[in-house]
Amino acid sequence: MNINIVNLNKTILKCKKCPRLVNFIKKISTDKRKKNINDIYWGKPVTGFGDINAKILIIGLAPAAHGGTRTGRAFTGDKSGDFLFKCLFKAKISNQASSIDLNDGLKLNSTYVTNILKCVPPGDKPRIDELSNCSKYFDNEIYNLKKLKTIIALGKVAFDNCVKFYKKKYSLNEKIKFIHGKSYLLPGNINLIACYHPSPRNVNTKLISERMIVDLFKKARKISMN
Ligand code: SF4
């Protein structure tokens, strides 16, 4: 059953459907990492955020252990988020070039950000049953984004899981392969764009550059906003 975004996010925050993930979040939030030893961790599932009238949806696989799981917002408070928001700002998608915490004044322009899985999995590896449990929330988010035109999937794992979700929901058979910058048309006339993950590893190995990711975001804006 689909519910509105406010109630959906309230439900997500209380969700305890995946005991392994609930326990993992608890462990991260009490053990903490040295750098954040004095921080109070969010320690709950992380909902999506942004403009509910969004034409663009940016998705990752799951919140980061000491990023989203600490701050309470996806791609916030870690290096991947730092890079991502620098690029989103340059592409005129966000009002500022950083995403630090829930009270930093960040606003997104016609864009919503979420993760397919709302809880961080150990080793960034979710189980099939966990993805299946959480897919109804992702489904519900897409239902709520009535003006959605484009999904940008950050990283191959998020991309593949998004494709899996659509294949299951619409019994699709087409081959959809992760190729950075490539766009596919999904049911509902939604463009799915593959984008390398903004991780420090991809930045340091020069697999991605700011220019490359900004250009991809600008392209997404162009095809979505008209
Ligand atoms: S991953 Fe999703 S379904 Fe599982 S506990 Fe977290 S919010 Fe609930």
py3Dmol code that shows the C-alpha trace and the ligand (Angstrom):
import py3Dmol

protein = """\
ATOM      1  CA  MET A   1       0.000   0.000   0.000  1.00  0.00           C
ATOM      2  CA  ASN A   2       1.322   3.445  -0.909  1.00  0.00           C
ATOM      3  CA  ILE A   3       1.303   6.222   1.666  1.00  0.00           C
ATOM      4  CA  ASN A   4       2.325   9.878   1.493  1.00  0.00           C
ATOM      5  CA  ILE A   5       5.961  10.798   1.939  1.00  0.00           C
ATOM      6  CA  VAL A   6       5.598  12.173   5.474  1.00  0.00           C
ATOM      7  CA  ASN A   7       4.004   8.985   6.768  1.00  0.00           C
ATOM      8  CA  LEU A   8       6.356   6.884   4.686  1.00  0.00           C
ATOM      9  CA  ASN A   9       9.392   8.510   6.277  1.00  0.00           C
ATOM     10  CA  LYS A  10       7.890   8.106   9.761  1.00  0.00           C
ATOM     11  CA  THR A  11       7.394   4.398   9.031  1.00  0.00           C
ATOM     12  CA  ILE A  12      10.950   3.998   7.722  1.00  0.00           C
ATOM     13  CA  LEU A  13      12.406   5.623  10.829  1.00  0.00           C
ATOM     14  CA  LYS A  14      10.670   3.072  13.057  1.00  0.00           C
ATOM     15  CA  CYS A  15      11.357   0.059  10.847  1.00  0.00           C
ATOM     16  CA  LYS A  16      13.072  -2.954  12.417  1.00  0.00           C
ATOM     17  CA  LYS A  17      12.367  -5.499   9.713  1.00  0.00           C
ATOM     18  CA  CYS A  18      15.996  -6.531   9.239  1.00  0.00           C
ATOM     19  CA  PRO A  19      17.424  -7.575  12.643  1.00  0.00           C
ATOM     20  CA  ARG A  20      20.970  -7.944  11.281  1.00  0.00           C
ATOM     21  CA  LEU A  21      20.934  -4.312  10.098  1.00  0.00           C
ATOM     22  CA  VAL A  22      19.221  -2.997  13.224  1.00  0.00           C
ATOM     23  CA  ASN A  23      21.981  -4.606  15.319  1.00  0.00           C
ATOM     24  CA  PHE A  24      24.705  -3.338  13.024  1.00  0.00           C
ATOM     25  CA  ILE A  25      23.437   0.254  13.265  1.00  0.00           C
ATOM     26  CA  LYS A  26      23.362  -0.059  17.064  1.00  0.00           C
ATOM     27  CA  LYS A  27      26.939  -1.331  17.102  1.00  0.00           C
ATOM     28  CA  ILE A  28      28.244   1.447  14.836  1.00  0.00           C
ATOM     29  CA  SER A  29      26.451   4.100  16.843  1.00  0.00           C
ATOM     30  CA  THR A  30      27.850   2.977  20.178  1.00  0.00           C
ATOM     31  CA  ASP A  31      31.356   1.891  19.094  1.00  0.00           C
ATOM     32  CA  LYS A  32      31.713   5.004  16.837  1.00  0.00           C
ATOM     33  CA  ARG A  33      34.927   5.771  15.008  1.00  0.00           C
ATOM     34  CA  LYS A  34      37.742   7.722  16.617  1.00  0.00           C
ATOM     35  CA  LYS A  35      37.162  10.844  14.533  1.00  0.00           C
ATOM     36  CA  ASN A  36      33.521  11.031  15.643  1.00  0.00           C
ATOM     37  CA  ILE A  37      33.861   9.765  19.194  1.00  0.00           C
ATOM     38  CA  ASN A  38      32.081  12.844  20.619  1.00  0.00           C
ATOM     39  CA  ASP A  39      29.233  12.811  18.102  1.00  0.00           C
ATOM     40  CA  ILE A  40      25.767  11.525  18.883  1.00  0.00           C
ATOM     41  CA  TYR A  41      25.003   9.128  16.071  1.00  0.00           C
ATOM     42  CA  TRP A  42      21.618   9.164  14.336  1.00  0.00           C
ATOM     43  CA  GLY A  43      21.525   5.404  14.768  1.00  0.00           C
ATOM     44  CA  LYS A  44      18.313   4.749  12.787  1.00  0.00           C
ATOM     45  CA  PRO A  45      17.312   4.029   9.212  1.00  0.00           C
ATOM     46  CA  VAL A  46      17.993   6.984   6.912  1.00  0.00           C
ATOM     47  CA  THR A  47      15.094   8.289   4.794  1.00  0.00           C
ATOM     48  CA  GLY A  48      15.316  10.129   1.514  1.00  0.00           C
ATOM     49  CA  PHE A  49      15.264  13.940   1.439  1.00  0.00           C
ATOM     50  CA  GLY A  50      14.804  16.851  -0.928  1.00  0.00           C
ATOM     51  CA  ASP A  51      12.046  18.214  -3.133  1.00  0.00           C
ATOM     52  CA  ILE A  52       8.930  16.043  -3.302  1.00  0.00           C
ATOM     53  CA  ASN A  53       8.148  17.689  -6.687  1.00  0.00           C
ATOM     54  CA  ALA A  54      11.519  16.490  -7.927  1.00  0.00           C
ATOM     55  CA  LYS A  55      12.136  15.643 -11.542  1.00  0.00           C
ATOM     56  CA  ILE A  56      15.481  14.059 -10.658  1.00  0.00           C
ATOM     57  CA  LEU A  57      16.063  11.259  -8.151  1.00  0.00           C
ATOM     58  CA  ILE A  58      19.621  10.495  -7.078  1.00  0.00           C
ATOM     59  CA  ILE A  59      20.114   7.079  -5.530  1.00  0.00           C
ATOM     60  CA  GLY A  60      22.874   5.270  -3.702  1.00  0.00           C
ATOM     61  CA  LEU A  61      22.801   1.733  -2.379  1.00  0.00           C
ATOM     62  CA  ALA A  62      22.720   2.376   1.395  1.00  0.00           C
ATOM     63  CA  PRO A  63      23.711   5.019   3.952  1.00  0.00           C
ATOM     64  CA  ALA A  64      27.371   5.141   4.922  1.00  0.00           C
ATOM     65  CA  ALA A  65      28.309   3.820   8.370  1.00  0.00           C
ATOM     66  CA  HIS A  66      29.786   7.105   9.616  1.00  0.00           C
ATOM     67  CA  GLY A  67      28.118   9.400   7.072  1.00  0.00           C
ATOM     68  CA  GLY A  68      24.342   9.025   6.813  1.00  0.00           C
ATOM     69  CA  THR A  69      24.065   6.664   9.769  1.00  0.00           C
ATOM     70  CA  ARG A  70      25.827   9.285  11.908  1.00  0.00           C
ATOM     71  CA  THR A  71      24.199  12.471  10.588  1.00  0.00           C
ATOM     72  CA  GLY A  72      20.730  11.194   9.651  1.00  0.00           C
ATOM     73  CA  ARG A  73      20.876  12.291   6.008  1.00  0.00           C
ATOM     74  CA  ALA A  74      22.013  10.349   2.953  1.00  0.00           C
ATOM     75  CA  PHE A  75      25.425  11.344   1.520  1.00  0.00           C
ATOM     76  CA  THR A  76      26.014  13.677   4.444  1.00  0.00           C
ATOM     77  CA  GLY A  77      29.058  13.945   6.672  1.00  0.00           C
ATOM     78  CA  ASP A  78      31.467  11.818   4.649  1.00  0.00           C
ATOM     79  CA  LYS A  79      33.895  12.232   1.772  1.00  0.00           C
ATOM     80  CA  SER A  80      31.554  10.805  -0.872  1.00  0.00           C
ATOM     81  CA  GLY A  81      28.939  13.351   0.157  1.00  0.00           C
ATOM     82  CA  ASP A  82      31.518  16.164   0.097  1.00  0.00           C
ATOM     83  CA  PHE A  83      32.390  15.375  -3.499  1.00  0.00           C
ATOM     84  CA  LEU A  84      28.786  14.797  -4.515  1.00  0.00           C
ATOM     85  CA  PHE A  85      27.508  18.111  -3.181  1.00  0.00           C
ATOM     86  CA  LYS A  86      30.399  20.077  -4.676  1.00  0.00           C
ATOM     87  CA  CYS A  87      29.250  18.716  -8.038  1.00  0.00           C
ATOM     88  CA  LEU A  88      25.533  19.213  -7.371  1.00  0.00           C
ATOM     89  CA  PHE A  89      26.193  22.849  -6.457  1.00  0.00           C
ATOM     90  CA  LYS A  90      28.172  23.431  -9.636  1.00  0.00           C
ATOM     91  CA  ALA A  91      25.350  21.854 -11.639  1.00  0.00           C
ATOM     92  CA  LYS A  92      22.882  24.222  -9.880  1.00  0.00           C
ATOM     93  CA  ILE A  93      21.042  21.318  -8.251  1.00  0.00           C
ATOM     94  CA  SER A  94      21.824  22.256  -4.635  1.00  0.00           C
ATOM     95  CA  ASN A  95      21.948  25.673  -2.943  1.00  0.00           C
ATOM     96  CA  GLN A  96      25.307  24.962  -1.299  1.00  0.00           C
ATOM     97  CA  ALA A  97      28.446  22.977  -2.001  1.00  0.00           C
ATOM     98  CA  SER A  98      28.425  20.923   1.190  1.00  0.00           C
ATOM     99  CA  SER A  99      26.152  18.637   3.175  1.00  0.00           C
ATOM    100  CA  ILE A 100      27.263  18.505   6.784  1.00  0.00           C
ATOM    101  CA  ASP A 101      24.254  17.774   8.993  1.00  0.00           C
ATOM    102  CA  LEU A 102      20.462  18.035   9.174  1.00  0.00           C
ATOM    103  CA  ASN A 103      20.608  21.734  10.128  1.00  0.00           C
ATOM    104  CA  ASP A 104      23.027  23.039   7.540  1.00  0.00           C
ATOM    105  CA  GLY A 105      20.397  24.791   5.364  1.00  0.00           C
ATOM    106  CA  LEU A 106      20.811  22.493   2.373  1.00  0.00           C
ATOM    107  CA  LYS A 107      18.085  22.696  -0.287  1.00  0.00           C
ATOM    108  CA  LEU A 108      17.759  20.744  -3.501  1.00  0.00           C
ATOM    109  CA  ASN A 109      16.396  22.115  -6.727  1.00  0.00           C
ATOM    110  CA  SER A 110      13.744  19.754  -8.153  1.00  0.00           C
ATOM    111  CA  THR A 111      15.768  16.803  -6.865  1.00  0.00           C
ATOM    112  CA  TYR A 112      15.303  14.066  -4.267  1.00  0.00           C
ATOM    113  CA  VAL A 113      18.100  11.917  -2.827  1.00  0.00           C
ATOM    114  CA  THR A 114      17.700   8.475  -1.318  1.00  0.00           C
ATOM    115  CA  ASN A 115      19.226   5.020  -0.950  1.00  0.00           C
ATOM    116  CA  ILE A 116      17.667   1.795  -2.144  1.00  0.00           C
ATOM    117  CA  LEU A 117      18.342   0.274   1.267  1.00  0.00           C
ATOM    118  CA  LYS A 118      17.630   2.606   4.201  1.00  0.00           C
ATOM    119  CA  CYS A 119      20.015   0.926   6.687  1.00  0.00           C
ATOM    120  CA  VAL A 120      23.743   0.429   6.386  1.00  0.00           C
ATOM    121  CA  PRO A 121      24.704  -3.233   5.872  1.00  0.00           C
ATOM    122  CA  PRO A 122      27.938  -4.748   7.244  1.00  0.00           C
ATOM    123  CA  GLY A 123      30.703  -4.484   4.635  1.00  0.00           C
ATOM    124  CA  ASP A 124      28.278  -2.544   2.415  1.00  0.00           C
ATOM    125  CA  LYS A 125      26.837  -5.892   1.381  1.00  0.00           C
ATOM    126  CA  PRO A 126      23.094  -6.270   1.850  1.00  0.00           C
ATOM    127  CA  ARG A 127      21.395  -9.654   1.729  1.00  0.00           C
ATOM    128  CA  ILE A 128      18.678 -10.430  -0.773  1.00  0.00           C
ATOM    129  CA  ASP A 129      16.019 -10.634   1.939  1.00  0.00           C
ATOM    130  CA  GLU A 130      17.040  -7.189   3.260  1.00  0.00           C
ATOM    131  CA  LEU A 131      16.832  -5.634  -0.196  1.00  0.00           C
ATOM    132  CA  SER A 132      13.494  -7.281  -0.667  1.00  0.00           C
ATOM    133  CA  ASN A 133      12.210  -5.998   2.713  1.00  0.00           C
ATOM    134  CA  CYS A 134      13.249  -2.447   1.889  1.00  0.00           C
ATOM    135  CA  SER A 135      12.132  -2.405  -1.759  1.00  0.00           C
ATOM    136  CA  LYS A 136       8.584  -1.456  -0.756  1.00  0.00           C
ATOM    137  CA  TYR A 137       9.909   1.811   0.662  1.00  0.00           C
ATOM    138  CA  PHE A 138      11.818   2.552  -2.521  1.00  0.00           C
ATOM    139  CA  ASP A 139       8.706   1.711  -4.519  1.00  0.00           C
ATOM    140  CA  ASN A 140       6.690   4.064  -2.329  1.00  0.00           C
ATOM    141  CA  GLU A 141       9.207   6.880  -2.780  1.00  0.00           C
ATOM    142  CA  ILE A 142       8.965   6.553  -6.555  1.00  0.00           C
ATOM    143  CA  TYR A 143       5.164   6.540  -6.256  1.00  0.00           C
ATOM    144  CA  ASN A 144       5.342   9.823  -4.301  1.00  0.00           C
ATOM    145  CA  LEU A 145       7.642  11.510  -6.818  1.00  0.00           C
ATOM    146  CA  LYS A 146       4.864  12.234  -9.315  1.00  0.00           C
ATOM    147  CA  LYS A 147       6.967  14.501 -11.548  1.00  0.00           C
ATOM    148  CA  LEU A 148       9.967  12.197 -11.735  1.00  0.00           C
ATOM    149  CA  LYS A 149      11.742  12.091 -15.086  1.00  0.00           C
ATOM    150  CA  THR A 150      15.255  10.888 -14.336  1.00  0.00           C
ATOM    151  CA  ILE A 151      16.982   8.576 -11.875  1.00  0.00           C
ATOM    152  CA  ILE A 152      20.739   8.935 -11.477  1.00  0.00           C
ATOM    153  CA  ALA A 153      22.174   5.784  -9.893  1.00  0.00           C
ATOM    154  CA  LEU A 154      25.476   6.373  -8.099  1.00  0.00           C
ATOM    155  CA  GLY A 155      27.667   3.301  -8.488  1.00  0.00           C
ATOM    156  CA  LYS A 156      27.174  -0.047 -10.187  1.00  0.00           C
ATOM    157  CA  VAL A 157      25.639  -1.754  -7.157  1.00  0.00           C
ATOM    158  CA  ALA A 158      22.931   0.913  -6.763  1.00  0.00           C
ATOM    159  CA  PHE A 159      22.362   0.867 -10.525  1.00  0.00           C
ATOM    160  CA  ASP A 160      22.063  -2.944 -10.693  1.00  0.00           C
ATOM    161  CA  ASN A 161      19.698  -3.031  -7.731  1.00  0.00           C
ATOM    162  CA  CYS A 162      17.552  -0.300  -9.246  1.00  0.00           C
ATOM    163  CA  VAL A 163      17.383  -2.296 -12.498  1.00  0.00           C
ATOM    164  CA  LYS A 164      16.549  -5.447 -10.518  1.00  0.00           C
ATOM    165  CA  PHE A 165      13.758  -3.580  -8.754  1.00  0.00           C
ATOM    166  CA  TYR A 166      12.256  -2.391 -12.073  1.00  0.00           C
ATOM    167  CA  LYS A 167      12.681  -5.804 -13.715  1.00  0.00           C
ATOM    168  CA  LYS A 168      10.803  -7.460 -10.890  1.00  0.00           C
ATOM    169  CA  LYS A 169       8.048  -4.855 -10.762  1.00  0.00           C
ATOM    170  CA  TYR A 170       7.467  -4.679 -14.522  1.00  0.00           C
ATOM    171  CA  SER A 171       8.766  -8.123 -15.649  1.00  0.00           C
ATOM    172  CA  LEU A 172      11.341  -6.489 -17.957  1.00  0.00           C
ATOM    173  CA  ASN A 173      13.727  -8.667 -19.942  1.00  0.00           C
ATOM    174  CA  GLU A 174      15.996  -6.105 -21.572  1.00  0.00           C
ATOM    175  CA  LYS A 175      19.727  -6.084 -20.930  1.00  0.00           C
ATOM    176  CA  ILE A 176      20.616  -2.980 -18.963  1.00  0.00           C
ATOM    177  CA  LYS A 177      24.312  -2.635 -18.249  1.00  0.00           C
ATOM    178  CA  PHE A 178      26.160  -0.126 -16.071  1.00  0.00           C
ATOM    179  CA  ILE A 179      28.111   2.202 -18.374  1.00  0.00           C
ATOM    180  CA  HIS A 180      28.928   5.591 -16.878  1.00  0.00           C
ATOM    181  CA  GLY A 181      26.862   8.309 -18.547  1.00  0.00           C
ATOM    182  CA  LYS A 182      24.605   5.878 -20.419  1.00  0.00           C
ATOM    183  CA  SER A 183      20.880   6.447 -20.156  1.00  0.00           C
ATOM    184  CA  TYR A 184      18.086   3.850 -20.381  1.00  0.00           C
ATOM    185  CA  LEU A 185      14.356   4.343 -20.594  1.00  0.00           C
ATOM    186  CA  LEU A 186      12.402   2.683 -17.769  1.00  0.00           C
ATOM    187  CA  PRO A 187       8.638   2.130 -17.505  1.00  0.00           C
ATOM    188  CA  GLY A 188       6.806   5.357 -16.703  1.00  0.00           C
ATOM    189  CA  ASN A 189       9.070   7.188 -19.189  1.00  0.00           C
ATOM    190  CA  ILE A 190      11.802   7.526 -16.602  1.00  0.00           C
ATOM    191  CA  ASN A 191      15.421   7.868 -17.714  1.00  0.00           C
ATOM    192  CA  LEU A 192      17.898   5.846 -15.703  1.00  0.00           C
ATOM    193  CA  ILE A 193      21.418   7.256 -15.915  1.00  0.00           C
ATOM    194  CA  ALA A 194      24.434   5.258 -14.725  1.00  0.00           C
ATOM    195  CA  CYS A 195      27.005   7.317 -12.814  1.00  0.00           C
ATOM    196  CA  TYR A 196      30.196   6.257 -11.086  1.00  0.00           C
ATOM    197  CA  HIS A 197      29.984   6.466  -7.293  1.00  0.00           C
ATOM    198  CA  PRO A 198      31.507   9.695  -5.873  1.00  0.00           C
ATOM    199  CA  SER A 199      33.740   7.678  -3.522  1.00  0.00           C
ATOM    200  CA  PRO A 200      37.223   8.861  -2.484  1.00  0.00           C
ATOM    201  CA  ARG A 201      38.616   5.763  -4.220  1.00  0.00           C
ATOM    202  CA  ASN A 202      37.099   6.760  -7.560  1.00  0.00           C
ATOM    203  CA  VAL A 203      38.315  10.333  -7.097  1.00  0.00           C
ATOM    204  CA  ASN A 204      41.838   9.348  -6.010  1.00  0.00           C
ATOM    205  CA  THR A 205      42.299   6.849  -8.854  1.00  0.00           C
ATOM    206  CA  LYS A 206      40.995   9.555 -11.218  1.00  0.00           C
ATOM    207  CA  LEU A 207      38.220   7.305 -12.476  1.00  0.00           C
ATOM    208  CA  ILE A 208      36.044  10.370 -11.949  1.00  0.00           C
ATOM    209  CA  SER A 209      36.681  14.083 -11.938  1.00  0.00           C
ATOM    210  CA  GLU A 210      34.518  16.957 -10.805  1.00  0.00           C
ATOM    211  CA  ARG A 211      34.038  18.049 -14.415  1.00  0.00           C
ATOM    212  CA  MET A 212      32.852  14.586 -15.469  1.00  0.00           C
ATOM    213  CA  ILE A 213      30.224  14.315 -12.734  1.00  0.00           C
ATOM    214  CA  VAL A 214      29.071  17.943 -13.088  1.00  0.00           C
ATOM    215  CA  ASP A 215      28.593  17.370 -16.829  1.00  0.00           C
ATOM    216  CA  LEU A 216      26.509  14.266 -16.128  1.00  0.00           C
ATOM    217  CA  PHE A 217      24.330  16.188 -13.654  1.00  0.00           C
ATOM    218  CA  LYS A 218      23.896  19.037 -16.152  1.00  0.00           C
ATOM    219  CA  LYS A 219      22.835  16.539 -18.795  1.00  0.00           C
ATOM    220  CA  ALA A 220      20.309  15.066 -16.334  1.00  0.00           C
ATOM    221  CA  ARG A 221      18.956  18.551 -15.648  1.00  0.00           C
ATOM    222  CA  LYS A 222      18.611  19.278 -19.341  1.00  0.00           C
ATOM    223  CA  ILE A 223      16.634  16.127 -20.126  1.00  0.00           C
ATOM    224  CA  SER A 224      14.489  16.408 -16.989  1.00  0.00           C
ATOM    225  CA  MET A 225      13.620  20.060 -16.645  1.00  0.00           C
ATOM    226  CA  ASN A 226      12.220  20.659 -20.157  1.00  0.00           C
TER     227      ASN A 226
END
"""
ligand_1 = """\
8
SF4
S 16.806 -1.938 5.570
Fe 14.742 -1.131 5.208
S 13.369 -2.838 5.678
Fe 15.356 -3.312 6.619
S 15.243 -2.491 8.711
Fe 16.139 -0.909 7.438
S 14.403 0.358 6.815
Fe 13.574 -1.585 7.529
"""
view = py3Dmol.view(width=600, height=400)
view.addModel(protein, "pdb")
view.setStyle({"model": 0}, {"cartoon": {"style": "trace"}})
view.addModel(ligand_1, "xyz")
view.setStyle({"model": 1}, {"stick": {}})
view.zoomTo()
view.show()
